[in-house]
Amino acid sequence: MESVIDELKLTNCTTLHGRAEDLSHQDYRESFDIATSRAVARLPILLEWTVPYVKEGGYIVALKGAIYEEEVKESNKALSTLKATIEEVRTVTLPTLEDKRAIVYIKKIGKTPKTISTKTKRNQRQTVSIAVNDLGVETNINKLYAILLHKEKRGCKS
């Protein structure tokens, strides 16, 4: 995330990198404009771990693998419960991989309930990157997509 922030020349940004269950015990709920992830968990689980951190009107930007269409279909209940909606699914092809991928843009449309009853496996390892930017999510989301895609094509790790 730091390299994306640097490349976009964003100011007034803060990044966090850590396990979602550890960060949830701190005062980060509904604090961020964007949460990103890559190879963390199936989309319904990922939504549970990321949506509570994002402000209303903010985005979760998730790079998903070959079964992204199946995961999107599984996410209706989580989206409804967490007050979020899928705004766009952009398919991507990476030059070093033959399978299809997608970047899923999820917009938070309401306040997430303080308690969420789910049957998610809490012992799975999960890492979430969260970025805050007071310049506005809408103007930078396409640049973020372009930077993330560019880094993926080069085989860079973030």
C-alpha positions in Angstrom: 0.0 0.0 0.0 2.8 2.4 0.8 4.1 2.1 -2.8 0.7 2.8 -4.2 0.3 5.9 -1.9 3.8 7.1 -3.0 3.1 6.5 -6.7 -0.2 8.3 -6.6 1.4 11.1 -4.6 -1.4 10.9 -2.0 -1.2 12.9 1.2 -2.8 12.6 4.6 -2.8 8.8 4.3 -2.3 6.1 7.0 -1.8 2.4 6.4 -2.3 -0.5 8.7 -1.2 -4.1 8.1 -2.2 -6.8 10.4 -4.6 -9.6 11.3 -8.2 -8.5 11.1 -9.1 -10.0 14.5 -6.2 -8.1 16.2 -7.1 -4.8 14.6 -10.8 -5.2 15.5 -9.9 -4.8 19.2 -8.6 -1.3 18.5 -10.7 1.7 17.7 -10.7 1.3 13.9 -14.3 0.5 13.2 -15.8 2.6 10.3 -12.5 4.6 10.1 -11.2 3.9 6.6 -12.0 4.9 3.1 -10.5 1.8 1.5 -9.6 -1.8 2.6 -7.7 -4.0 0.2 -6.9 -7.7 0.2 -5.3 -10.4 -1.9 -5.6 -14.1 -1.4 -7.1 -13.9 2.1 -10.4 -15.8 2.2 -13.6 -16.5 0.2 -15.5 -13.3 -0.4 -18.3 -13.7 2.2 -15.6 -14.2 4.9 -13.5 -11.5 3.6 -16.4 -9.1 3.7 -17.0 -9.9 7.4 -13.4 -9.1 8.1 -13.1 -5.9 6.1 -16.5 -4.1 5.8 -16.7 -3.1 9.5 -13.5 -1.1 9.1 -14.7 0.9 6.1 -16.6 4.2 6.4 -20.0 4.5 4.8 -19.3 5.4 1.1 -15.9 3.7 1.3 -14.7 0.7 -0.7 -13.3 -2.8 -0.2 -11.1 -3.7 -3.2 -10.4 -7.4 -3.4 -8.3 -9.3 -5.8 -10.0 -12.7 -6.3 -8.9 -15.9 -8.0 -10.4 -18.2 -10.6 -13.7 -18.9 -8.7 -14.6 -15.3 -8.2 -18.0 -15.7 -9.8 -18.9 -18.4 -7.4 -17.7 -16.3 -4.4 -19.7 -13.3 -5.6 -22.9 -15.4 -5.8 -22.2 -16.7 -2.2 -21.9 -13.1 -0.8 -25.5 -11.9 -0.9 -26.3 -12.5 2.7 -23.0 -11.0 3.9 -23.5 -8.0 1.7 -27.0 -7.4 3.0 -26.0 -7.9 6.7 -22.9 -5.8 6.5 -24.6 -3.0 4.5 -22.5 -3.2 1.4 -23.0 -3.8 -2.3 -20.8 -5.0 -5.2 -20.4 -2.1 -7.5 -18.1 -3.7 -10.1 -16.2 -6.8 -11.0 -13.3 -6.3 -13.4 -11.8 -9.4 -14.9 -8.0 -9.3 -15.2 -5.5 -11.6 -16.9 -2.0 -11.8 -15.5 0.7 -12.6 -18.0 2.4 -15.2 -15.8 -0.9 -17.0 -14.9 -3.3 -18.9 -17.2 -6.3 -18.7 -14.9 -8.7 -15.8 -14.7 -8.8 -13.3 -11.9 -11.0 -10.4 -10.9 -10.8 -7.3 -8.9 -14.1 -6.9 -7.0 -15.1 -3.4 -5.9 -17.5 -3.4 -2.9 -19.1 -0.1 -1.7 -20.2 0.3 1.9 -23.7 1.7 1.8 -24.7 1.9 5.5 -23.5 1.4 9.0 -22.4 -2.1 9.9 -24.3 -3.6 12.9 -22.2 -3.7 16.0 -22.7 -7.4 16.4 -22.7 -9.8 13.5 -23.8 -13.4 13.8 -21.9 -15.6 11.4 -20.4 -19.1 11.3 -17.0 -17.9 10.0 -13.9 -19.9 10.9 -12.1 -17.4 13.1 -8.8 -19.4 13.2 -8.0 -18.9 9.6 -5.0 -16.6 9.0 -6.1 -13.3 7.5 -4.2 -10.2 6.7 -5.9 -7.0 5.6 -4.3 -3.8 4.4 -6.3 -0.6 5.0 -5.7 2.8 3.7 -7.1 6.2 4.7 -7.2 9.1 2.3 -9.1 12.4 2.9 -8.8 13.3 -0.8 -11.8 11.2 -1.7 -12.2 7.6 -2.7 -14.1 8.1 -6.0 -11.3 10.1 -7.7 -8.5 7.6 -6.8 -10.2 4.2 -7.1 -9.4 3.9 -10.8 -5.8 5.0 -10.3 -5.6 2.4 -7.4 -6.9 -0.3 -9.7 -4.4 0.6 -12.4 -1.5 0.6 -10.0 -2.5 -2.7 -8.4 -2.9 -4.3 -11.9 0.4 -2.9 -13.0 2.2 -4.3 -10.0 0.5 -7.7 -10.5 1.6 -7.9 -14.1 5.2 -7.1 -13.0 5.0 -9.9 -10.5 5.6 -7.5 -7.6 4.6 -8.4 -4.0 2.9 -5.8 -1.9 
